[in-house]
Amino acid sequence: MTALTLSTAAASGLRADAIVVGVAKGAKGPVVAPGAESVDKAYDGKLASVLETLGASGGEGEATKLPAPSGFKAPVILAVGLGAVPEKDQAYDAEVLRRAAGVAARALAGSKKAAFALPLESAADAGAIAEGAVLGAYSFDAYKDIADSAKDAKAKKGAKDTKGPLAEAALLGGKPRDKAYKAAVERALAVAEELNRARDLINTPPNDLYPEAFAAVAQAAGKEHGIKVQVLDEKALAKGGYGGILGVGAGSAAPPRLVKLSYTSSKAKKHLAFVGKGITYDSGGISLKPAGHNETMKCDMSGAAAVFAAVVAAARLGLEVNVTGWLALAENMPSGSATRPGDVLRMYSGKTVEVLNTDAEGRLVLADALTKASEDKPDAIIDVATLTGAMVLALGDRTFGIMANDDAFRTSIHEIADEVGEPSWPMPMPEHLRKGMDSPTADIANMGERMGGGLVAGLFLREFVGEGITWAHLDIAGPAFHEGAPYGYTPKGGTGSAVRTLVRLAERTAAGDLG
């Protein structure tokens, strides 16, 4: 984990492995950003020229290292690109600072301490830089042979796996005694650490993270953070009539679970329910996925990971809102006991569903969890799921879709996602697509028209939300798992998509901002 501190020390006198400064993209070349004045002065005001000579332009994502000036205790200056210089009287956007800090943290992997001299004009800026640093420093090394001792490290000199994350980030220009600054950094640390925990879960191989194992992780976190955790095993699910969850998990040797996490505040006036799809591995079931589509299906529990992380973060932050998380956990496998295309499942709600495609399983486990969550009559329900490839085709791999039964609520979530730096887009729910799920055998089929498949899935889920309850569905199939090279504070592998949106929603609800 990366420790965070606020510091008023001068950049030249701070003992660190590197000083991080910002450089923007000006009309005539790179421009040194606020926060780096003392560093620029030590280069006789020529830092921008030196960086340009080294090929830096100030574009987002750039990281340029150069020797520190004479007299500095840190040996290295790391200049990170901030993109375009803001308009006059405008500050750098929080997401720009967050990404720049993430780039720096990745570039300084293996360092003990780095000082961040990025533009810092407010507590919000401090929070953004802190969050970016912790998220950017993330690495998943649980299954790698990493050297723990100096002797081993020497023996493995040059091996990339021995680097490890940046250990400490000091924010220069911060105000250690200012309550707002301290609160912003403490919040950033709590949210980022829980988001990184979600990433760990997503990246864990499915032979180690199956429904029972995930439930055990939730129980341990509950004890640590004062969250009440209830786990329904396969016997309880059968007794309760959870046909959707049981149907999806029927083909696996690892039985399903439904986990309820309850964070309560004595001062709460509102109650939010978060529901997460937790398919710990998705083979497609009898409707087996084609070759090339199975390799990353350990990430199909990203929605449940996001819900879990958001509830724990709400508890760590002591938010004055009740938050209930529901993790619908199952492993979707083909076997002699697996649900077949053509089977009919009786859901927890009592409705029957004809299963036309066993690879449309996420909506089945979510349906049971949505019905159960509705019984508590929360003020709003938000489900999060890697639900459809159709959403990826529509929005790409960095943007999640938002559907809702209330337009104002959908707009609020879109605005919140934008505020925290999570790309999203509001999607419609065309009523004419509902007819495609009519079944001659059951109340509804789990498949409808192929075109607009992401919207069809949302319409299916809506059928299982309690009457009069505000609901939104986040389809994070695109951004949940990143297969390309890392960028900003986003690593390769699990991303923790939607965690920050859920936490901010809880914060705004606690503050009374959502009515």
C-alpha positions in Angstrom: 0.0 0.0 0.0 1.1 3.6 -0.7 1.2 5.9 2.3 0.1 9.6 1.8 1.4 12.7 3.5 0.9 16.4 3.2 4.1 18.5 3.3 5.1 22.1 3.3 8.8 21.3 2.8 10.7 22.8 -0.1 11.3 20.5 -3.0 15.1 21.0 -2.8 15.3 19.9 0.9 13.1 16.9 0.8 14.7 13.4 1.0 12.9 11.4 -1.7 13.7 9.2 -4.6 12.2 11.7 -7.0 10.4 15.0 -7.2 7.3 14.9 -9.5 6.4 18.1 -11.4 3.8 18.9 -14.0 4.4 20.2 -17.5 1.6 21.4 -19.8 1.3 21.6 -23.5 1.6 25.3 -24.5 1.1 26.9 -27.9 4.9 27.2 -28.4 6.0 24.2 -26.5 6.0 22.7 -23.0 5.1 25.0 -20.1 6.1 24.3 -16.4 2.9 24.0 -14.4 2.3 25.7 -11.0 3.9 23.8 -8.1 7.2 23.4 -9.8 8.4 27.0 -9.5 11.3 26.2 -7.2 12.4 23.3 -9.4 12.3 25.5 -12.5 14.3 28.2 -10.7 17.0 25.7 -9.9 17.3 25.1 -13.6 17.7 28.9 -14.1 14.1 29.0 -15.5 15.0 26.7 -18.3 13.2 23.5 -17.2 10.7 23.7 -20.0 13.5 24.1 -22.6 15.4 21.1 -21.1 12.3 19.0 -21.2 11.6 20.0 -24.8 15.1 19.0 -25.7 14.4 15.6 -24.2 11.3 15.2 -26.4 8.6 16.2 -23.9 5.7 18.2 -25.2 3.5 18.3 -22.1 0.9 15.9 -23.5 -1.1 13.7 -21.1 0.5 10.4 -20.3 4.1 11.6 -20.8 6.7 10.9 -18.2 10.2 12.3 -18.5 13.0 11.7 -16.1 16.1 14.0 -15.7 18.8 14.5 -13.1 17.8 16.8 -10.2 19.6 20.2 -10.0 22.6 20.7 -7.8 21.7 21.1 -4.1 18.6 18.9 -4.3 18.4 15.9 -1.9 16.3 13.9 -4.4 18.4 12.6 -7.3 15.7 12.6 -9.9 13.0 15.0 -11.3 10.1 13.3 -13.0 8.0 15.6 -15.3 4.5 14.3 -16.1 2.4 15.7 -18.9 -0.9 17.6 -18.0 -2.2 18.2 -21.5 -3.4 21.6 -22.6 -2.7 24.7 -20.4 -6.1 25.7 -18.8 -7.9 28.8 -20.0 -7.2 32.0 -18.1 -8.5 31.9 -14.5 -9.2 28.2 -14.8 -7.5 25.5 -12.7 -6.4 22.1 -13.8 -9.2 19.6 -13.9 -9.2 17.1 -11.0 -9.1 14.2 -13.5 -6.1 15.6 -15.2 -4.3 15.8 -11.8 -5.5 12.3 -10.9 -4.1 10.8 -14.2 -0.8 12.6 -13.9 -0.3 11.4 -10.4 -1.1 7.9 -11.6 1.4 8.1 -14.4 4.1 9.3 -12.0 3.3 6.5 -9.5 3.7 3.9 -12.2 6.9 5.4 -13.5 8.3 5.3 -10.0 7.5 1.7 -9.2 10.0 0.4 -6.7 10.7 3.8 -5.2 10.4 4.3 -1.5 9.2 7.9 -1.6 8.2 10.5 -4.1 7.3 14.1 -3.6 4.5 15.4 -5.8 4.9 19.1 -6.7 1.9 19.2 -9.0 -0.6 22.1 -9.2 -2.3 22.1 -5.8 -4.7 25.0 -5.2 -7.4 23.4 -3.0 -8.3 20.4 -0.9 -10.0 18.9 -3.9 -6.7 19.0 -5.8 -5.0 17.3 -2.9 -7.6 14.6 -2.9 -7.3 14.0 -6.7 -3.5 13.8 -6.6 -3.6 11.5 -3.6 -6.2 9.2 -5.2 -4.2 9.1 -8.5 -1.0 8.2 -6.7 -2.5 5.3 -4.8 -4.4 4.0 -7.8 -1.4 4.4 -10.1 0.9 2.6 -7.7 -1.3 -0.5 -7.8 0.2 -3.8 -8.8 -1.1 -7.4 -8.5 1.8 -9.6 -7.5 0.2 -12.3 -5.3 1.0 -15.1 -7.8 4.5 -13.9 -8.7 7.8 -15.0 -7.2 8.8 -11.7 -5.7 12.0 -11.3 -3.8 11.3 -10.4 -0.1 14.8 -10.1 1.1 17.7 -7.9 0.0 19.7 -11.1 -0.8 16.9 -12.4 -3.1 16.5 -9.0 -4.7 20.2 -8.9 -5.5 20.0 -12.4 -7.0 17.1 -11.3 -9.1 18.6 -8.0 -10.1 17.0 -6.7 -13.3 13.8 -8.7 -12.9 10.8 -6.5 -13.4 8.8 -8.4 -10.8 10.9 -7.2 -7.9 9.9 -3.5 -8.3 6.8 -3.3 -6.2 4.6 -0.2 -5.9 5.7 3.3 -4.8 5.7 3.1 -1.0 5.1 6.8 0.0 3.7 9.9 -1.8 4.3 13.3 -0.2 2.1 16.1 -1.5 4.1 19.3 -1.6 2.1 22.5 -1.2 -0.4 20.7 1.0 -1.7 22.0 4.3 -1.1 19.3 7.0 -3.0 21.3 9.6 -6.0 22.2 7.4 -8.9 20.0 8.2 -10.3 20.1 4.7 -6.9 19.0 3.2 -6.5 16.2 5.7 -10.1 15.0 5.1 -9.6 15.0 1.4 -6.4 12.9 1.6 -7.9 10.5 4.1 -11.0 10.1 1.9 -8.8 9.5 -1.2 -6.8 6.9 0.7 -9.9 5.0 1.8 -11.6 5.0 -1.6 -8.4 4.1 -3.5 -7.5 1.3 -1.1 -10.9 -0.3 -1.4 -10.9 0.2 -5.2 -7.5 -1.6 -5.2 -9.0 -4.3 -3.2 -11.7 -4.7 -5.8 -8.9 -4.9 -8.4 -7.3 -7.7 -6.4 -10.5 -9.7 -6.4 -11.0 -9.2 -10.1 -7.5 -10.3 -10.8 -7.6 -13.4 -8.5 -7.7 -16.6 -10.5 -11.1 -18.4 -10.4 -9.6 -21.5 -8.9 -9.0 -19.4 -5.8 -11.9 -17.0 -6.0 -15.1 -19.0 -6.2 -18.4 -18.1 -4.6 -17.7 -19.5 -1.2 -14.2 -17.9 -1.2 -15.6 -14.5 -2.2 -18.2 -14.7 0.6 -15.4 -15.4 3.1 -13.6 -12.3 2.0 -16.8 -10.3 2.6 -17.2 -11.8 6.0 -13.7 -10.9 7.0 -14.1 -7.3 5.8 -17.4 -7.1 7.7 -15.7 -8.0 11.0 -12.9 -5.5 10.3 -15.2 -2.5 9.5 -18.3 -3.1 11.5 -20.5 -4.3 8.5 -23.1 -6.9 9.1 -22.7 -9.8 6.6 -25.2 -12.5 5.9 -24.4 -15.4 3.5 -27.0 -17.6 1.9 -25.5 -20.9 0.9 -26.9 -23.4 -1.6 -29.3 -24.9 0.9 -30.6 -21.6 2.0 -31.0 -20.5 -1.6 -32.9 -23.6 -2.4 -35.2 -23.2 0.6 -35.8 -19.6 -0.4 -36.6 -20.3 -4.0 -33.7 -18.4 -5.6 -34.1 -20.1 -9.0 -32.0 -17.7 -10.9 -28.9 -17.9 -8.8 -29.2 -21.7 -8.4 -29.9 -22.2 -12.1 -26.7 -20.4 -13.1 -24.6 -22.2 -10.5 -26.1 -25.7 -11.2 -23.3 -26.8 -13.5 -20.4 -26.0 -11.2 -18.8 -28.0 -8.4 -18.5 -24.7 -6.5 -22.0 -23.9 -5.3 -23.4 -20.3 -5.5 -23.9 -17.8 -2.7 -25.9 -14.6 -2.1 -24.2 -12.2 0.2 -25.7 -9.3 2.0 -23.5 -6.6 3.4 -25.2 -4.0 5.6 -23.6 -0.7 6.6 -25.9 1.4 8.8 -25.5 4.9 10.3 -27.5 6.1 13.3 -27.8 9.5 11.5 -28.9 8.1 8.1 -32.1 9.5 6.5 -31.7 7.5 3.2 -31.0 3.9 2.3 -29.2 2.8 -0.9 -29.0 -0.8 -2.2 -26.1 -1.8 -4.4 -26.4 -5.1 -6.3 -23.4 -6.7 -8.0 -23.1 -9.5 -10.6 -20.6 -11.9 -9.2 -20.0 -14.6 -11.8 -16.6 -15.8 -10.5 -16.0 -17.5 -13.8 -18.2 -17.5 -16.9 -17.7 -20.3 -19.4 -21.0 -19.5 -21.0 -22.4 -22.8 -19.6 -24.0 -25.1 -22.1 -24.0 -22.1 -24.5 -20.2 -22.3 -24.4 -18.2 -19.3 -25.3 -16.1 -19.6 -28.4 -12.3 -19.9 -28.2 -10.7 -16.5 -27.4 -13.6 -15.4 -25.2 -12.9 -17.4 -22.1 -9.5 -16.2 -21.0 -10.5 -13.1 -19.1 -13.8 -14.4 -17.7 -12.5 -14.3 -14.2 -13.5 -10.7 -14.4 -17.2 -11.4 -14.7 -17.5 -10.7 -11.0 -16.4 -7.1 -11.4 -19.8 -5.8 -10.5 -19.9 -7.6 -7.2 -16.3 -6.5 -6.5 -17.3 -2.9 -7.1 -20.3 -3.2 -4.8 -18.3 -4.8 -2.1 -15.6 -2.1 -2.3 -18.1 0.7 -2.2 -19.9 -0.6 0.9 -16.6 -1.0 2.8 -15.5 2.5 1.6 -18.8 3.9 2.9 -18.1 2.3 6.3 -14.5 3.5 6.4 -15.7 7.1 5.6 -18.6 6.9 8.2 -21.1 8.2 5.7 -24.5 9.2 7.1 -26.5 6.9 4.8 -27.5 3.3 5.1 -25.9 1.2 2.3 -26.7 -2.4 1.6 -24.6 -4.4 -0.8 -25.8 -7.6 -2.5 -23.3 -9.9 -4.1 -25.0 -12.5 -6.4 -22.2 -15.1 -6.7 -22.1 -18.1 -8.9 -19.8 -20.0 -11.3 -21.3 -20.7 -14.7 -20.0 -24.0 -16.0 -21.2 -26.7 -18.4 -21.8 -30.2 -17.0 -24.5 -32.9 -16.7 -26.2 -30.9 -14.0 -26.0 -27.5 -15.8 -29.1 -25.5 -16.9 -29.9 -26.2 -20.5 -31.2 -23.8 -23.2 -35.0 -24.4 -23.1 -35.1 -24.9 -19.3 -37.5 -22.8 -17.3 -36.4 -21.3 -14.0 -38.8 -20.1 -11.2 -37.2 -17.0 -9.9 -37.2 -15.7 -6.3 -39.9 -13.2 -7.4 -42.2 -16.1 -8.5 -41.8 -15.2 -12.1 -40.7 -17.9 -14.5 -37.9 -17.4 -17.0 -37.3 -19.5 -20.1 -33.5 -19.8 -20.6 -32.8 -19.5 -24.3 -29.0 -18.8 -23.8 -27.1 -19.9 -20.7 -24.5 -17.3 -21.5 -27.0 -14.6 -20.6 -26.6 -15.7 -17.0 -25.7 -12.4 -15.3 -29.3 -11.1 -15.6 -30.6 -14.3 -13.9 -28.5 -13.9 -10.8 -29.2 -10.2 -10.7 -32.9 -10.7 -11.0 -33.1 -12.7 -7.8 -30.8 -10.2 -6.0 -32.9 -7.2 -7.2 -36.1 -8.8 -6.0 -34.5 -9.5 -2.6 -33.0 -6.0 -2.4 -36.4 -4.5 -3.1 -38.0 -6.2 0.0 -36.0 -3.7 2.2 -37.7 -0.8 0.2 -34.5 1.3 -0.2 -34.7 4.8 -1.6 -32.8 3.6 -4.7 -31.3 0.4 -6.1 -28.2 0.5 -8.4 -27.0 -2.7 -9.9 -23.5 -3.0 -11.4 -22.6 -5.8 -13.9 -20.3 -6.8 -16.7 -23.5 -7.7 -18.4 -23.4 -7.5 -22.2 -20.9 -7.5 -25.1 -23.4 -5.4 -26.9 -22.6 -2.5 -24.5 -18.9 -2.8 -25.4 -19.8 -2.6 -29.1 -21.9 0.5 -28.4 -19.6 2.4 -26.1 -16.1 0.9 -26.4 -13.9 -0.4 -23.6 -13.6 2.6 -21.4 -17.2 3.8 -21.0 -20.0 2.2 -19.1 -23.7 2.5 -19.9 -26.4 3.7 -17.6 -30.1 2.7 -17.7 -32.7 3.6 -15.2 -36.5 3.7 -14.6 -36.1 7.4 -13.7 -34.6 9.9 -16.2 -33.5 12.4 -13.5 -31.8 9.6 -11.5 -30.0 8.4 -14.6 -28.8 12.0 -15.3 -27.6 12.3 -11.7 -25.5 9.1 -11.9 -24.0 10.3 -15.2 -23.0 13.6 -13.6 -21.5 11.8 -10.6 -19.5 9.4 -12.8 -18.2 12.4 -14.8 -17.3 14.2 -11.5 -15.2 11.3 -10.2 -13.5 10.6 -13.6 -15.4 7.5 -14.7 -16.6 7.7 -18.3 -20.2 6.8 -18.7 -23.1 7.4 -21.0 -26.9 7.4 -20.5 -28.7 4.7 -22.5 -32.5 4.5 -23.4 -34.9 1.7 -22.5 -37.1 1.4 -25.7 -40.4 -0.2 -24.7 -40.7 -1.9 -28.1 -37.7 -4.2 -27.3 -39.6 -5.7 -24.4 -41.9 -7.7 -26.7 -38.9 -9.7 -28.0 -38.6 -11.4 -24.6 -42.1 -12.8 -24.7 -42.0 -16.5 -24.2 -44.7 -19.1 -25.2 -43.6 -21.2 -22.2 -42.8 -18.8 -19.4 -43.5 -15.3 -18.1 -40.4 -14.0 -19.9 -37.3 -15.3 -21.8 -33.8 -14.3 -20.9 -33.1 -13.2 -24.4 -34.8 -10.9 -26.8 -33.8 -9.1 -30.0 -30.1 -9.4 -30.9 -29.8 -5.8 -32.0 -29.8 -3.5 -28.9 -28.9 -6.5 -26.7 -27.5 -4.2 -23.9 -30.9 -2.4 -23.8 -32.8 -5.7 -23.8 -30.8 -6.8 -20.8 -31.7 -3.6 -18.9 -35.4 -4.2 -19.7 -35.1 -7.7 -18.4 -33.7 -6.5 -15.1 -36.4 -3.8 -14.7 -39.0 -6.6 -14.5 -37.5 -7.6 -11.1 -37.3 -4.3 -9.4 -39.9 -3.6 -6.7 -42.8 -1.3 -7.6 -42.2 2.3 -6.9 -38.4 1.9 -6.3 -36.0 4.1 -8.1 -33.5 1.9 -10.0 -30.4 2.3 -12.2 -28.3 -0.3 -14.0 -24.6 0.2 -14.8 -23.3 -2.1 -17.5 -19.5 -2.0 -17.0 -18.7 -4.7 -19.5 -16.3 -2.4 -21.3 -14.2 -0.7 -18.7 -14.1 -3.4 -16.0 -11.1 -5.2 -17.3 -8.3 -3.6 -19.3 -6.3 -5.8 -21.6 -4.0 -3.2 -23.1 -1.0 -1.2 -21.7 -1.6 0.7 -18.5 -2.5 4.4 -18.8 -3.0 7.2 -16.3 -3.9 5.4 -13.0 -5.5 2.5 -14.9 -3.5 -0.8 -14.7 -3.6 -3.8 -17.0 -6.3 -6.2 -15.6 -9.1 -5.4 -13.2 -9.8 -1.7 -13.0 -12.4 -1.3 -10.2 -14.8 0.5 -12.5 -17.9 2.0 -10.9 -16.5 2.0 -7.3 -15.9 5.7 -7.2 -19.3 6.4 -8.8 -21.1 4.4 -6.1 -19.1 6.0 -3.3 -19.8 9.5 -4.5 -23.5 8.6 -4.9 -23.5 7.5 -1.3 -21.8 10.7 -0.2 -24.2 12.9 -2.1 -27.2 11.0 -0.8 -25.9 11.4 2.7 -25.6 15.1 2.1 -29.2 15.3 0.9 -28.2 16.3 -2.6 -30.3 13.6 -4.4 -33.6 14.4 -2.8 
